């Protein structure tokens, strides 16, 4: 694929430079057969590649293609256009055509490697690094907002489980609540590694960095569609979040809202025991 890309860039006069981005530039990432090729082509004519798409055929047979700029319904672009290409042989290519005339506005990823530069446009591109991807330490407000969102949406899950509304409960569980747990895990890993590591999109590298006990507990936060299993996973998630948040707060000198945690946790326990025909959530209050 790299040979095809470089040959494509060399023979097309309109392409003046080509940059490889992402995991294939990161020496710390173990290569595997599913790694994408993320490429930016600096060109004098973006419309040429947007409108006449025969150039795609030289890279292989297409399994499926996605064009984000068309899906979004954006206006015709003359400065930038992206194709996401999944080929029948399993290879994946994400290729963006970017106007040379608008080079000054281009934001270079820190994981970038120049494959071709016909005009010396990219002489000052810094050496590849993962600095754009490392987790930064949170501000105290970011930390407290994360905790508040986690416990706030826990009450939505409890409501959905009591009502037997599986899709709703799952959406809250795997949406906002999961997102806050993953954010707290990122901060935990960052703190343990001086905020110098990339834990990966959606936490895909968590297993590489988390303590075994924490990783095993995290795995147990993924339930099936059984309501009791979801309740168990919800409390397990709360226990893990609490442990991480308390530790991070101690390390960074923040305050963890114990009262908020305790009130919501007590509410969850109450709702789990609440009869399905209950006429009031708290009849004695």
N, C-alpha and C positions, 0 to 999 in steps of 0.2 A: 504494500500500500504506500509506503514512504517513497519507493522508487517511482510509482505511478504519479504520486503527487508532485514530486520534484520534476519529473519529465513533463507533466502538464504545465507547470509554472514556467519552465524553461522555454517551451516551444510557443506559448501564447504571449504575443507581444504586449497584450493589454495587461498582463499580470507583471507587476514590477517587483513584488516581494511576497514571501510566504513565511508565516510564523506558525509553529506548532505550540499548542497550549495544553495545559492540564496534566493529568497523571502520567502521561508518557514522557514528560519532562522531569518529573519528580523522581530522583534517584532513590528516595526512601520507600517508594511504592513497589511492591513485588509485582513484576509484569505477569499478566495472565491473558488467556485467549479472548476475554470479553472486554478488554480495554478499548475505549473509543479512540479515534483519531480526531482531535479538535484542531482545526486549521483556520487561519485567517489569511485571505489573499488580498493584498493591496493592489488595486486595479485602476486603470484610467477609465474604465467603462463598466460600471456595476450593471447597467441595464442589459448589456450584451449577454451576461450569464443568467440574469433573471428571466429574460424573454426567450432565449434560444437554449433549451436545456439538453441538447444532444451531447454536450460535454460530459454529462453524467455517465453515459454508457461505457466510457473507457475504464471506469472503476469497477464495473461488474454488473451482474443482474440484480435489479432492485427487488427486495422482498416487500418493503413498505417505505414510504417517504412522508415526511412532514415538513410543512413550510410555515413556520411560526408567524412570519409577517403577513401571510395571507389569512391564517386562522384568526388573528387578532383584528382583522378588518382594517388595518392601518392603510393610510394612503400610499400610493406608489412611492417606493423609496429610491432615491438616486445616490444616497451616501452609503447605504449598508443594506445587505440582504443575506439571509441565512437559509441553508438547506440542511435538514437532518435526514441522513440516508442510512437505511439498514439494508445490507446486501444479502443475497441468498446464501452466500458462503459463510455468513455469520459475522463478517466485519461490519463495523459501524463507523461512519464518517460524518462529522458535523463540520460544515464548511461555510464560512462567512466571507462575502465579498465586500470589501470596504474601500471607499473612494480615496485614492491617493491625494486628491485635492482637499480632503478634509482630515488629513493625517494629524494635524495639530490637536484635534478634538478626541483622538483615539485614546482610550484607557487601556494600557497594556497590563495584562495579568502578570503577576509576579512569577508564575510558572510558564515562562515563554522561552522558546528557542527559535532562532532564525534559521530557516531551511534554505532560503534564497533571498538575495537582496541585490538586484541588478544595478541599482542607482545609489547605493550607500545611504538609503533612507533611515536605516535602523542602527547606525553605528553606535549610538549611545544607549542602546537597550541594555539594562543591567543584567548580571548573571542570574539564572533561574533560582528562585527560592520559594518557599511555601508561606511567605509572610502574609499573603492575602487570605490564607485559609486557617491560620492558627486562631484559637479561641483567646479572646482578650478578657482580662479580669473585669467583672461587673462593677458598675457603680452601685452604691447602696440602694438607690431607688430602683434600679434595674432588678436587683436581687429581691427587694420587697414586692415589686410588681409581679415578678415570677411566682413568688409564694402565694400572693393574693389570688392570682389567676388560677393557680393549681387548685387551691381549696375552694374557691368560688364555684368552679365548674364541676367539682366533685358532687355538689348538691344537685346538679342537673342529671348526672348519671344515676344518683339514688332515685330521683323522681322517675326517670325512664325505666329503671329496673322494677320499681313498685308497680308501674302502670303496664308492665309487660310490653314496653315499646322497644323492642330489640334494636331496630335500625337507629333510632334516636340515641339510645344509651351507648351503642357502639360508636356512633359518630362523635359523641362528646368524649368518650373514653380514648379513642384512637386519634382524635383531633386535638383540641386545645389542652387537655390534661396530659396526654402523651408528649405533646410539644414542650410543655413546661418541665416535665421530668427529664426529657432529653437535654434541654437547656441546662438544667441543674447538673446533670451528669457531665456535660461539656465543661462546665465551670470546675467541677470536682477534679476531672482529669487535668484541666489546665493548671489548677492549683498544685497538684501533685507533680507536675512537670514544668513548673515555672512559666506557665503560659507560653510554651514554645512548640507545642505539638498540634497537629491537625487530626481531630478525631473522626473526620470523614462526614460526607453528606448523610444526613439521617442517622448519624452515629455508626456508620458501617465499620469503623475501626475500633469501636468500643471494646471488643473482646481483646484487642491487643494491649489496651491500656488499663482496663479496670481490674481491681483486685478480684480474685476468683469468687469470693463470697458475694461480692456486690454484683458481679456479672450473673451469677446463678440466681440471685434474687430478682435481677432485672428480667431475666428470661421468664420468670414466673408471673410477670405482669402482663403476659400475652395470653388471654383466655380464649376459649372457643365460644360458641353461642349459647352455652348453658348458663342460666341465670345465677345459679349458686357459684359456679366457677368464676363468673364475672364479679360477684360480690367478693369472693376470696381474693381475686386479683386486684380489685380496687383497694382493699385494705393492705395488701402486700405492697402496692404502689405507694400508698400513703406512708407506710413504714419506711420504705426505701427513701422517699423524698425527704421525710423528716430527718432521717439519719444524715443524708447528704447536706441538707440545708443547715442543720445545726453545726456540722463540722466546718462548712464553708464560712458561716457567720463567725465562728470562733477564730478561724484563721485570718479573716479579713477585718475583724473588729466591727462586724455588723450586728444588728439585733434581729433575732428570729422571733416572729410573732407567735409565741406559744399559745396564747389565748385563742387566737383565730383557729389554729390547728386543733386545739382541744374541743372547741365548740362544734366545729364542722365534723370532726371524727365522732363525737357523741351523737350528733344528728344522723350520721350515716348508720351507726349501730342501731339507733332507734327506728329508722325507716326500714332497715332490713328485717326487724322483728314485727313491723306494723302489719296487722291483718289486711288481707286484700279487700275486705269489705269495710274498712275503717271509714267513719264519717268525719273524722277530724284527725289531723296530724298529731296534735298535742291536746287531747281532750281535757286535761287538767290545768291547762294554761289559759 
